[in-house]
Amino acid sequence: MDNSDLFVCIDHVGYAVPDLDEAIKLHCDTFGWRVLHRETNEEQGVEEAMLGTGEQGAQNAQIQLLAPLNDSSTIAKWLERNGGRGGVQQVAYRVEDIDAVSATLRERGVTLLYDAPKIGTGGSRIQFAHPKSTGGILLEIVEPPAAAAH
Ligand code: CMX
């Protein structure tokens, strides 16, 4: 796969937050984002909201607010490690073909967390690269559902 075919754009930046409603209020009332989508993802252990700007909504880069569903959530662990305060937990790159991109990254020595993509926000397909193989950033790779990609 050529480098120019790997990533489409930054899909979203994920913020770990202790309280989803409080975070929504801050980012919408103060910074002018709006909620595009809200859901609970039991498998990922998160309650989340995707925020967007402008008329284009999900076609623009988004912010993902991630609150822990329970104490064993990845987000609970992240918050604990960071003194209970919120912050940037991940950056997500949008791709058109997550299977091809995952194969290319594996060939290049990147450690991906899952054998096969899992289901993320709004039915997207997601994979993560471990921060130890990305220079310290938890990198999500996201293939949006077909209708949202175009
Ligand atoms: N960003 C950067 N570094 C991180 C990190 C993050 N979000 N989370 C952990 N790390 C670092 C730790 O600081 C630690 O570094 P040191 O060893 O230098 O201290 C190291 O990674 C720990 O790695 P680990 O023991 O393998 O794993 P953890 O239990 O800390 O979990 C990770 C890390 C990436 C495996 C876990 O967060 C994970 O599985 N993430 C993917 C799933 C996820 O984030 N789900 C929630 C979002 C869902 C969604 O986006 O839809």
Backbone and ligand atoms as CSV (ligand in chain L), in Angstrom:
chain,resi,resn,atom,element,x,y,z
A,1,MET,N,N,0.857,-1.193,0.000
A,1,MET,CA,C,0.000,0.000,0.000
A,1,MET,C,C,0.895,1.245,0.000
A,2,ASP,N,N,0.610,2.239,-0.875
A,2,ASP,CA,C,1.409,3.470,-0.914
A,2,ASP,C,C,1.091,4.343,0.297
A,3,ASN,N,N,2.073,5.141,0.708
A,3,ASN,CA,C,1.832,6.042,1.843
A,3,ASN,C,C,0.646,6.969,1.585
A,4,SER,N,N,0.471,7.393,0.331
A,4,SER,CA,C,-0.617,8.337,0.033
A,4,SER,C,C,-2.001,7.693,0.172
A,5,ASP,N,N,-2.049,6.358,0.225
A,5,ASP,CA,C,-3.341,5.664,0.378
A,5,ASP,C,C,-3.650,5.290,1.827
A,6,LEU,N,N,-2.700,5.532,2.736
A,6,LEU,CA,C,-2.892,5.039,4.103
A,6,LEU,C,C,-4.015,5.766,4.840
A,7,PHE,N,N,-3.845,7.079,5.068
A,7,PHE,CA,C,-4.786,7.805,5.923
A,7,PHE,C,C,-5.526,8.888,5.143
A,8,VAL,N,N,-6.820,9.050,5.440
A,8,VAL,CA,C,-7.631,10.082,4.776
A,8,VAL,C,C,-7.450,11.421,5.482
A,9,CYS,N,N,-7.559,11.408,6.823
A,9,CYS,CA,C,-7.471,12.639,7.613
A,9,CYS,C,C,-7.508,12.261,9.091
A,10,ILE,N,N,-7.367,13.259,9.938
A,10,ILE,CA,C,-7.640,13.002,11.360
A,10,ILE,C,C,-9.156,12.941,11.505
A,11,ASP,N,N,-9.652,11.799,11.989
A,11,ASP,CA,C,-11.095,11.625,12.169
A,11,ASP,C,C,-11.551,12.291,13.457
A,12,HIS,N,N,-10.833,12.017,14.537
A,12,HIS,CA,C,-11.170,12.653,15.806
A,12,HIS,C,C,-10.004,12.607,16.779
A,13,VAL,N,N,-10.109,13.462,17.777
A,13,VAL,CA,C,-9.193,13.415,18.919
A,13,VAL,C,C,-10.043,12.985,20.104
A,14,GLY,N,N,-9.573,11.991,20.862
A,14,GLY,CA,C,-10.361,11.450,21.975
A,14,GLY,C,C,-9.892,12.014,23.303
A,15,TYR,N,N,-10.828,12.595,24.042
A,15,TYR,CA,C,-10.507,13.126,25.372
A,15,TYR,C,C,-11.093,12.186,26.421
A,16,ALA,N,N,-10.276,11.753,27.367
A,16,ALA,CA,C,-10.799,11.038,28.539
A,16,ALA,C,C,-11.400,12.077,29.475
A,17,VAL,N,N,-12.616,11.798,29.953
A,17,VAL,CA,C,-13.283,12.762,30.848
A,17,VAL,C,C,-13.890,11.993,32.026
A,18,PRO,N,N,-13.859,12.586,33.221
A,18,PRO,CA,C,-14.453,11.891,34.370
A,18,PRO,C,C,-15.977,11.864,34.310
A,19,ASP,N,N,-16.590,12.899,33.732
A,19,ASP,CA,C,-18.060,13.006,33.727
A,19,ASP,C,C,-18.513,13.485,32.346
A,20,LEU,N,N,-19.274,12.646,31.651
A,20,LEU,CA,C,-19.630,12.956,30.259
A,20,LEU,C,C,-20.509,14.202,30.148
A,21,ASP,N,N,-21.530,14.320,30.987
A,21,ASP,CA,C,-22.436,15.470,30.875
A,21,ASP,C,C,-21.717,16.792,31.151
A,22,GLU,N,N,-20.857,16.771,32.143
A,22,GLU,CA,C,-20.096,17.999,32.445
A,22,GLU,C,C,-19.182,18.359,31.273
A,23,ALA,N,N,-18.568,17.350,30.683
A,23,ALA,CA,C,-17.645,17.606,29.567
A,23,ALA,C,C,-18.414,18.126,28.347
A,24,ILE,N,N,-19.591,17.560,28.097
A,24,ILE,CA,C,-20.407,18.035,26.967
A,24,ILE,C,C,-20.752,19.512,27.171
A,25,LYS,N,N,-21.134,19.835,28.392
A,25,LYS,CA,C,-21.502,21.229,28.688
A,25,LYS,C,C,-20.313,22.163,28.419
A,26,LEU,N,N,-19.154,21.771,28.890
A,26,LEU,CA,C,-17.968,22.612,28.688
A,26,LEU,C,C,-17.681,22.802,27.202
A,27,HIS,N,N,-17.601,21.692,26.481
A,27,HIS,CA,C,-17.143,21.797,25.090
A,27,HIS,C,C,-18.206,22.420,24.177
A,28,CYS,N,N,-19.486,22.245,24.516
A,28,CYS,CA,C,-20.544,22.844,23.682
A,28,CYS,C,C,-20.812,24.292,24.077
A,29,ASP,N,N,-21.009,24.554,25.366
A,29,ASP,CA,C,-21.370,25.914,25.783
A,29,ASP,C,C,-20.203,26.876,25.643
A,30,THR,N,N,-19.012,26.419,25.969
A,30,THR,CA,C,-17.861,27.323,25.968
A,30,THR,C,C,-17.154,27.350,24.620
A,31,PHE,N,N,-16.969,26.163,24.024
A,31,PHE,CA,C,-16.143,26.108,22.813
A,31,PHE,C,C,-16.952,25.954,21.532
A,32,GLY,N,N,-18.278,25.829,21.656
A,32,GLY,CA,C,-19.132,25.890,20.477
A,32,GLY,C,C,-19.274,24.612,19.679
A,33,TRP,N,N,-18.791,23.476,20.204
A,33,TRP,CA,C,-19.012,22.209,19.511
A,33,TRP,C,C,-20.468,21.800,19.690
A,34,ARG,N,N,-20.932,20.843,18.888
A,34,ARG,CA,C,-22.280,20.315,19.124
A,34,ARG,C,C,-22.234,18.788,19.098
A,35,VAL,N,N,-23.180,18.199,19.832
A,35,VAL,CA,C,-23.192,16.737,19.929
A,35,VAL,C,C,-23.775,16.169,18.641
A,36,LEU,N,N,-22.978,15.328,17.967
A,36,LEU,CA,C,-23.448,14.659,16.743
A,36,LEU,C,C,-24.051,13.306,17.070
A,37,HIS,N,N,-23.552,12.705,18.156
A,37,HIS,CA,C,-23.874,11.304,18.403
A,37,HIS,C,C,-23.460,10.966,19.827
A,38,ARG,N,N,-24.280,10.145,20.480
A,38,ARG,CA,C,-23.936,9.710,21.844
A,38,ARG,C,C,-24.261,8.232,21.966
A,39,GLU,N,N,-23.410,7.463,22.599
A,39,GLU,CA,C,-23.699,6.038,22.756
A,39,GLU,C,C,-22.886,5.432,23.893
A,40,THR,N,N,-23.303,4.228,24.276
A,40,THR,CA,C,-22.540,3.429,25.234
A,40,THR,C,C,-21.943,2.262,24.477
A,41,ASN,N,N,-20.634,2.066,24.659
A,41,ASN,CA,C,-19.979,0.915,24.025
A,41,ASN,C,C,-19.459,0.015,25.154
A,42,GLU,N,N,-20.241,-1.028,25.437
A,42,GLU,CA,C,-19.912,-1.924,26.564
A,42,GLU,C,C,-18.558,-2.596,26.350
A,43,GLU,N,N,-18.305,-3.028,25.120
A,43,GLU,CA,C,-17.062,-3.762,24.863
A,43,GLU,C,C,-15.839,-2.888,25.155
A,44,GLN,N,N,-15.935,-1.591,24.801
A,44,GLN,CA,C,-14.815,-0.675,25.040
A,44,GLN,C,C,-14.858,-0.073,26.443
A,45,GLY,N,N,-15.954,-0.314,27.174
A,45,GLY,CA,C,-16.063,0.195,28.543
A,45,GLY,C,C,-16.237,1.703,28.615
A,46,VAL,N,N,-16.932,2.273,27.621
A,46,VAL,CA,C,-17.066,3.739,27.596
A,46,VAL,C,C,-18.502,4.195,27.356
A,47,GLU,N,N,-18.767,5.360,27.943
A,47,GLU,CA,C,-19.936,6.151,27.556
A,47,GLU,C,C,-19.321,7.302,26.776
A,48,GLU,N,N,-19.832,7.574,25.586
A,48,GLU,CA,C,-19.108,8.526,24.744
A,48,GLU,C,C,-20.035,9.459,23.969
A,49,ALA,N,N,-19.471,10.579,23.583
A,49,ALA,CA,C,-20.181,11.511,22.699
A,49,ALA,C,C,-19.205,11.987,21.641
A,50,MET,N,N,-19.704,12.079,20.404
A,50,MET,CA,C,-18.890,12.603,19.306
A,50,MET,C,C,-19.376,14.025,19.045
A,51,LEU,N,N,-18.436,14.972,19.036
A,51,LEU,CA,C,-18.786,16.380,18.833
A,51,LEU,C,C,-18.255,16.857,17.496
A,52,GLY,N,N,-19.026,17.713,16.842
A,52,GLY,CA,C,-18.608,18.228,15.544
A,52,GLY,C,C,-18.890,19.711,15.433
A,53,THR,N,N,-18.486,20.263,14.301
A,53,THR,CA,C,-18.733,21.679,14.034
A,53,THR,C,C,-19.398,21.814,12.671
A,54,GLY,N,N,-20.075,22.923,12.477
A,54,GLY,CA,C,-20.551,23.317,11.148
A,54,GLY,C,C,-21.589,22.375,10.564
A,55,GLU,N,N,-21.967,22.668,9.341
A,55,GLU,CA,C,-23.008,21.902,8.661
A,55,GLU,C,C,-22.537,20.508,8.282
A,56,GLN,N,N,-21.238,20.371,8.059
A,56,GLN,CA,C,-20.727,19.100,7.545
A,56,GLN,C,C,-20.726,18.003,8.604
A,57,GLY,N,N,-20.780,18.417,9.862
A,57,GLY,CA,C,-20.821,17.438,10.937
A,57,GLY,C,C,-19.706,16.427,10.847
A,58,ALA,N,N,-20.087,15.154,10.721
A,58,ALA,CA,C,-19.119,14.060,10.832
A,58,ALA,C,C,-18.063,14.061,9.724
A,59,GLN,N,N,-18.241,14.869,8.675
A,59,GLN,CA,C,-17.212,14.885,7.636
A,59,GLN,C,C,-15.993,15.706,8.069
A,60,ASN,N,N,-16.186,16.566,9.101
A,60,ASN,CA,C,-15.055,17.322,9.639
A,60,ASN,C,C,-14.382,16.510,10.731
A,61,ALA,N,N,-13.182,16.963,11.121
A,61,ALA,CA,C,-12.551,16.348,12.286
A,61,ALA,C,C,-13.443,16.564,13.501
A,62,GLN,N,N,-13.493,15.560,14.348
A,62,GLN,CA,C,-14.398,15.585,15.493
A,62,GLN,C,C,-13.619,15.468,16.805
A,63,ILE,N,N,-14.350,15.720,17.895
A,63,ILE,CA,C,-13.818,15.450,19.233
A,63,ILE,C,C,-14.669,14.336,19.820
A,64,GLN,N,N,-14.009,13.355,20.424
A,64,GLN,CA,C,-14.726,12.244,21.063
A,64,GLN,C,C,-14.503,12.360,22.571
A,65,LEU,N,N,-15.602,12.491,23.302
A,65,LEU,CA,C,-15.517,12.528,24.764
A,65,LEU,C,C,-15.753,11.118,25.275
A,66,LEU,N,N,-14.838,10.631,26.116
A,66,LEU,CA,C,-14.870,9.233,26.577
A,66,LEU,C,C,-14.886,9.195,28.096
A,67,ALA,N,N,-16.000,8.734,28.661
A,67,ALA,CA,C,-16.098,8.587,30.113
A,67,ALA,C,C,-16.126,7.099,30.447
A,68,PRO,N,N,-15.548,6.712,31.592
A,68,PRO,CA,C,-15.512,5.283,31.937
A,68,PRO,C,C,-16.885,4.751,32.309
A,69,LEU,N,N,-17.197,3.549,31.839
A,69,LEU,CA,C,-18.460,2.901,32.212
A,69,LEU,C,C,-18.348,2.242,33.579
A,70,ASN,N,N,-17.155,1.803,33.928
A,70,ASN,CA,C,-16.944,1.120,35.204
A,70,ASN,C,C,-15.462,1.218,35.579
A,71,ASP,N,N,-15.125,0.670,36.745
A,71,ASP,CA,C,-13.753,0.820,37.253
A,71,ASP,C,C,-12.715,0.064,36.427
A,72,SER,N,N,-13.162,-0.951,35.682
A,72,SER,CA,C,-12.174,-1.705,34.900
A,72,SER,C,C,-11.985,-1.138,33.488
A,73,SER,N,N,-12.689,-0.064,33.187
A,73,SER,CA,C,-12.574,0.564,31.867
A,73,SER,C,C,-11.158,1.096,31.621
A,74,THR,N,N,-10.719,0.985,30.364
A,74,THR,CA,C,-9.456,1.592,29.945
A,74,THR,C,C,-9.415,3.070,30.320
A,75,ILE,N,N,-10.558,3.721,30.206
A,75,ILE,CA,C,-10.608,5.160,30.503
A,75,ILE,C,C,-10.466,5.410,32.008
A,76,ALA,N,N,-11.032,4.520,32.836
A,76,ALA,CA,C,-10.852,4.655,34.288
A,76,ALA,C,C,-9.371,4.551,34.628
A,77,LYS,N,N,-8.710,3.604,33.978
A,77,LYS,CA,C,-7.280,3.405,34.227
A,77,LYS,C,C,-6.480,4.643,33.800
A,78,TRP,N,N,-6.844,5.176,32.640
A,78,TRP,CA,C,-6.145,6.369,32.124
A,78,TRP,C,C,-6.330,7.548,33.089
A,79,LEU,N,N,-7.566,7.745,33.560
A,79,LEU,CA,C,-7.845,8.863,34.468
A,79,LEU,C,C,-7.071,8.693,35.779
A,80,GLU,N,N,-7.031,7.455,36.266
A,80,GLU,CA,C,-6.312,7.193,37.514
A,80,GLU,C,C,-4.831,7.553,37.362
A,81,ARG,N,N,-4.276,7.157,36.211
A,81,ARG,CA,C,-2.860,7.422,35.968
A,81,ARG,C,C,-2.586,8.930,35.834
A,82,ASN,N,N,-3.620,9.677,35.489
A,82,ASN,CA,C,-3.458,11.113,35.253
A,82,ASN,C,C,-4.124,11.954,36.340
A,83,GLY,N,N,-4.131,11.444,37.541
A,83,GLY,CA,C,-4.586,12.226,38.689
A,83,GLY,C,C,-6.074,12.535,38.672
A,84,GLY,N,N,-6.869,11.743,37.918
A,84,GLY,CA,C,-8.318,11.941,37.901
A,84,GLY,C,C,-8.767,13.048,36.963
A,85,ARG,N,N,-7.818,13.734,36.352
A,85,ARG,CA,C,-8.179,14.828,35.438
A,85,ARG,C,C,-8.304,14.299,34.009
A,86,GLY,N,N,-9.130,14.967,33.228
A,86,GLY,CA,C,-9.280,14.588,31.829
A,86,GLY,C,C,-8.075,15.008,31.005
A,87,GLY,N,N,-8.038,14.567,29.758
A,87,GLY,CA,C,-6.956,14.955,28.850
A,87,GLY,C,C,-7.041,14.150,27.566
A,88,VAL,N,N,-6.074,14.393,26.692
A,88,VAL,CA,C,-6.081,13.701,25.394
A,88,VAL,C,C,-5.661,12.247,25.603
A,89,GLN,N,N,-6.542,11.324,25.255
A,89,GLN,CA,C,-6.271,9.891,25.439
A,89,GLN,C,C,-5.840,9.234,24.135
A,90,GLN,N,N,-6.299,9.781,22.994
A,90,GLN,CA,C,-6.008,9.131,21.712
A,90,GLN,C,C,-6.189,10.114,20.555
A,91,VAL,N,N,-5.553,9.774,19.436
A,91,VAL,CA,C,-5.804,10.468,18.167
A,91,VAL,C,C,-6.233,9.397,17.175
A,92,ALA,N,N,-7.273,9.690,16.392
A,92,ALA,CA,C,-7.800,8.685,15.465
A,92,ALA,C,C,-7.618,9.140,14.020
A,93,TYR,N,N,-7.007,8.268,13.223
A,93,TYR,CA,C,-6.842,8.526,11.787
A,93,TYR,C,C,-7.947,7.796,11.031
A,94,ARG,N,N,-8.577,8.505,10.108
A,94,ARG,CA,C,-9.634,7.882,9.281
A,94,ARG,C,C,-9.001,7.128,8.110
A,95,VAL,N,N,-9.523,5.952,7.830
A,95,VAL,CA,C,-9.038,5.167,6.683
A,95,VAL,C,C,-10.233,4.680,5.864
A,96,GLU,N,N,-9.950,4.309,4.627
A,96,GLU,CA,C,-11.022,3.759,3.788
A,96,GLU,C,C,-11.086,2.249,3.873
A,97,ASP,N,N,-9.933,1.605,4.089
A,97,ASP,CA,C,-9.902,0.139,4.135
A,97,ASP,C,C,-9.050,-0.287,5.326
A,98,ILE,N,N,-9.714,-0.527,6.453
A,98,ILE,CA,C,-8.972,-0.785,7.706
A,98,ILE,C,C,-8.182,-2.089,7.628
A,99,ASP,N,N,-8.666,-3.058,6.863
A,99,ASP,CA,C,-7.940,-4.329,6.771
A,99,ASP,C,C,-6.614,-4.129,6.025
A,100,ALA,N,N,-6.663,-3.380,4.928
A,100,ALA,CA,C,-5.438,-3.136,4.156
A,100,ALA,C,C,-4.463,-2.272,4.950
A,101,VAL,N,N,-4.977,-1.240,5.621
A,101,VAL,CA,C,-4.092,-0.354,6.398
A,101,VAL,C,C,-3.471,-1.134,7.565
A,102,SER,N,N,-4.278,-1.972,8.229
A,102,SER,CA,C,-3.746,-2.764,9.352
A,102,SER,C,C,-2.632,-3.688,8.867
A,103,ALA,N,N,-2.853,-4.322,7.725
A,103,ALA,CA,C,-1.830,-5.242,7.193
A,103,ALA,C,C,-0.540,-4.484,6.891
A,104,THR,N,N,-0.670,-3.305,6.314
A,104,THR,CA,C,0.521,-2.507,5.976
A,104,THR,C,C,1.266,-2.085,7.245
A,105,LEU,N,N,0.516,-1.622,8.246
A,105,LEU,CA,C,1.170,-1.192,9.483
A,105,LEU,C,C,1.865,-2.364,10.166
A,106,ARG,N,N,1.216,-3.526,10.162
A,106,ARG,CA,C,1.852,-4.717,10.768
A,106,ARG,C,C,3.156,-5.051,10.038
A,107,GLU,N,N,3.110,-4.991,8.691
A,107,GLU,CA,C,4.330,-5.263,7.908
A,107,GLU,C,C,5.450,-4.305,8.303
A,108,ARG,N,N,5.060,-3.078,8.700
A,108,ARG,CA,C,6.060,-2.067,9.052
A,108,ARG,C,C,6.455,-2.145,10.530
A,109,GLY,N,N,5.954,-3.153,11.243
A,109,GLY,CA,C,6.398,-3.388,12.620
A,109,GLY,C,C,5.573,-2.708,13.693
A,110,VAL,N,N,4.416,-2.118,13.317
A,110,VAL,CA,C,3.567,-1.461,14.305
A,110,VAL,C,C,2.787,-2.527,15.081
A,111,THR,N,N,2.703,-2.367,16.403
A,111,THR,CA,C,1.949,-3.317,17.232
A,111,THR,C,C,0.489,-2.902,17.292
A,112,LEU,N,N,-0.369,-3.691,16.668
A,112,LEU,CA,C,-1.811,-3.426,16.722
A,112,LEU,C,C,-2.413,-4.260,17.857
A,113,LEU,N,N,-3.431,-3.703,18.529
A,113,LEU,CA,C,-3.944,-4.347,19.745
A,113,LEU,C,C,-4.857,-5.537,19.468
A,114,TYR,N,N,-5.614,-5.486,18.376
A,114,TYR,CA,C,-6.603,-6.539,18.148
A,114,TYR,C,C,-6.218,-7.374,16.929
A,115,ASP,N,N,-6.569,-8.674,16.974
A,115,ASP,CA,C,-6.326,-9.533,15.811
A,115,ASP,C,C,-7.121,-9.035,14.613
A,116,ALA,N,N,-8.358,-8.589,14.884
A,116,ALA,CA,C,-9.226,-8.069,13.816
A,116,ALA,C,C,-9.936,-6.826,14.360
A,117,PRO,N,N,-10.361,-5.912,13.471
A,117,PRO,CA,C,-11.018,-4.689,13.936
A,117,PRO,C,C,-12.254,-4.984,14.782
A,118,LYS,N,N,-12.519,-4.068,15.720
A,118,LYS,CA,C,-13.723,-4.163,16.552
A,118,LYS,C,C,-14.678,-3.047,16.148
A,119,ILE,N,N,-15.858,-3.058,16.804
A,119,ILE,CA,C,-16.871,-2.051,16.463
A,119,ILE,C,C,-16.714,-0.835,17.373
A,120,GLY,N,N,-16.638,0.354,16.725
A,120,GLY,CA,C,-16.523,1.614,17.459
A,120,GLY,C,C,-17.754,2.477,17.246
A,121,THR,N,N,-17.564,3.778,17.416
A,121,THR,CA,C,-18.665,4.732,17.357
A,121,THR,C,C,-19.526,4.586,16.107
A,122,GLY,N,N,-20.838,4.509,16.312
A,122,GLY,CA,C,-21.773,4.527,15.193
A,122,GLY,C,C,-21.596,3.383,14.217
A,123,GLY,N,N,-21.038,2.260,14.693
A,123,GLY,CA,C,-20.862,1.114,13.796
A,123,GLY,C,C,-19.594,1.171,12.972
A,124,SER,N,N,-18.706,2.116,13.278
A,124,SER,CA,C,-17.423,2.161,12.567
A,124,SER,C,C,-16.592,0.928,12.933
A,125,ARG,N,N,-15.560,0.658,12.144
A,125,ARG,CA,C,-14.622,-0.431,12.463
A,125,ARG,C,C,-13.338,0.211,12.973
A,126,ILE,N,N,-12.868,-0.276,14.119
A,126,ILE,CA,C,-11.716,0.382,14.744
A,126,ILE,C,C,-10.617,-0.603,15.122
A,127,GLN,N,N,-9.392,-0.070,15.140
A,127,GLN,CA,C,-8.209,-0.814,15.557
A,127,GLN,C,C,-7.330,0.201,16.304
A,128,PHE,N,N,-6.451,-0.263,17.165
A,128,PHE,CA,C,-5.545,0.646,17.879
A,128,PHE,C,C,-4.106,0.200,17.681
A,129,ALA,N,N,-3.204,1.187,17.594
A,129,ALA,CA,C,-1.771,0.906,17.626
A,129,ALA,C,C,-1.272,1.271,19.021
A,130,HIS,N,N,-0.502,0.352,19.626
A,130,HIS,CA,C,-0.019,0.573,20.992
A,130,HIS,C,C,0.918,1.787,21.018
A,131,PRO,N,N,0.787,2.622,22.068
A,131,PRO,CA,C,1.624,3.822,22.153
A,131,PRO,C,C,3.123,3.539,22.094
A,132,LYS,N,N,3.513,2.343,22.499
A,132,LYS,CA,C,4.959,2.037,22.475
A,132,LYS,C,C,5.489,1.898,21.049
A,133,SER,N,N,4.600,1.708,20.067
A,133,SER,CA,C,5.097,1.628,18.686
A,133,SER,C,C,4.708,2.845,17.855
A,134,THR,N,N,4.245,3.915,18.523
A,134,THR,CA,C,3.854,5.121,17.764
A,134,THR,C,C,4.507,6.386,18.324
A,135,GLY,N,N,5.543,6.214,19.146
A,135,GLY,CA,C,6.167,7.387,19.745
A,135,GLY,C,C,5.350,7.973,20.888
A,136,GLY,N,N,4.533,7.140,21.538
A,136,GLY,CA,C,3.852,7.596,22.758
A,136,GLY,C,C,2.410,8.040,22.598
A,137,ILE,N,N,1.866,7.930,21.378
A,137,ILE,CA,C,0.465,8.310,21.137
A,137,ILE,C,C,-0.375,7.045,20.994
A,138,LEU,N,N,-1.505,6.960,21.714
A,138,LEU,CA,C,-2.449,5.876,21.422
A,138,LEU,C,C,-3.163,6.261,20.128
A,139,LEU,N,N,-2.892,5.492,19.090
A,139,LEU,CA,C,-3.407,5.808,17.755
A,139,LEU,C,C,-4.559,4.869,17.427
A,140,GLU,N,N,-5.735,5.460,17.160
A,140,GLU,CA,C,-6.866,4.657,16.689
A,140,GLU,C,C,-6.930,4.788,15.173
A,141,ILE,N,N,-7.273,3.698,14.531
A,141,ILE,CA,C,-7.502,3.713,13.082
A,141,ILE,C,C,-8.981,3.425,12.911
A,142,VAL,N,N,-9.685,4.286,12.189
A,142,VAL,CA,C,-11.139,4.135,12.111
A,142,VAL,C,C,-11.625,4.153,10.658
A,143,GLU,N,N,-12.402,3.132,10.346
A,143,GLU,CA,C,-13.081,3.082,9.046
A,143,GLU,C,C,-14.548,3.382,9.320
A,144,PRO,N,N,-15.017,4.578,8.923
A,144,PRO,CA,C,-16.407,4.935,9.222
A,144,PRO,C,C,-17.372,4.006,8.495
A,145,PRO,N,N,-18.623,3.940,8.985
A,145,PRO,CA,C,-19.639,3.202,8.225
A,145,PRO,C,C,-19.730,3.816,6.829
A,146,ALA,N,N,-20.063,3.017,5.822
A,146,ALA,CA,C,-20.006,3.474,4.430
A,146,ALA,C,C,-20.707,4.806,4.204
A,147,ALA,N,N,-21.880,4.997,4.796
A,147,ALA,CA,C,-22.650,6.214,4.528
A,147,ALA,C,C,-21.960,7.462,5.047
A,148,ALA,N,N,-21.191,7.334,6.149
A,148,ALA,CA,C,-20.561,8.514,6.750
A,148,ALA,C,C,-19.244,8.861,6.080
A,149,ALA,N,N,-18.701,7.928,5.301
A,149,ALA,CA,C,-17.365,8.140,4.749
A,149,ALA,C,C,-17.383,9.099,3.571
A,150,HIS,N,N,-18.523,9.319,2.948
A,150,HIS,CA,C,-18.546,10.133,1.744
A,150,HIS,C,C,-19.552,11.280,1.852
L,1,CMX,N1,N,-1.711,7.302,25.435
L,1,CMX,C1,C,-0.347,7.203,25.531
L,1,CMX,N2,N,0.298,6.286,26.313
L,1,CMX,C2,C,-0.489,5.443,27.004
L,1,CMX,C3,C,-1.897,5.476,26.945
L,1,CMX,C4,C,-2.510,6.464,26.122
L,1,CMX,N3,N,-3.827,6.554,26.022
L,1,CMX,N4,N,-2.398,4.492,27.726
L,1,CMX,C5,C,-1.345,3.864,28.274
L,1,CMX,N5,N,-0.189,4.440,27.830
L,1,CMX,C6,C,1.165,4.048,28.195
L,1,CMX,C7,C,1.368,4.063,29.695
L,1,CMX,O1,O,1.778,5.342,30.146
L,1,CMX,C8,C,2.442,3.017,29.891
L,1,CMX,O2,O,3.685,3.557,29.577
L,1,CMX,P1,P,4.982,3.210,30.503
L,1,CMX,O3,O,5.114,1.706,30.423
L,1,CMX,O4,O,6.085,3.958,29.850
L,1,CMX,O5,O,4.634,3.668,31.881
L,1,CMX,C9,C,2.090,2.006,28.832
L,1,CMX,O6,O,1.347,2.689,27.802
L,1,CMX,C10,C,1.242,0.897,29.429
L,1,CMX,O7,O,0.962,-0.008,28.496
L,1,CMX,P2,P,0.189,-1.377,28.844
L,1,CMX,O8,O,0.586,-1.857,30.203
L,1,CMX,O9,O,0.353,-2.281,27.676
L,1,CMX,O10,O,-1.321,-1.033,28.861
L,1,CMX,P3,P,-2.402,-0.246,29.693
L,1,CMX,O11,O,-3.129,-1.209,30.551
L,1,CMX,O12,O,-1.949,1.015,30.288
L,1,CMX,O13,O,-3.375,0.126,28.477
L,1,CMX,C11,C,-3.668,0.381,26.142
L,1,CMX,C12,C,-2.895,0.817,27.377
L,1,CMX,C13,C,-3.256,1.278,25.001
L,1,CMX,C14,C,-3.318,-1.057,25.814
L,1,CMX,C15,C,-5.181,0.519,26.473
L,1,CMX,O14,O,-5.454,1.867,26.774
L,1,CMX,C16,C,-6.076,0.073,25.332
L,1,CMX,O15,O,-6.339,-1.115,25.173
L,1,CMX,N6,N,-6.559,1.034,24.508
L,1,CMX,C17,C,-7.398,0.726,23.354
L,1,CMX,C18,C,-8.856,0.722,23.675
L,1,CMX,C19,C,-9.357,2.049,24.149
L,1,CMX,O16,O,-8.646,3.017,24.352
L,1,CMX,N7,N,-10.710,2.083,24.329
L,1,CMX,C20,C,-11.406,3.291,24.766
L,1,CMX,C21,C,-11.785,4.154,23.602
L,1,CMX,C22,C,-12.845,3.489,22.718
L,1,CMX,C23,C,-13.093,4.239,21.407
L,1,CMX,O17,O,-12.279,5.072,20.993
L,1,CMX,O18,O,-14.141,3.968,20.773
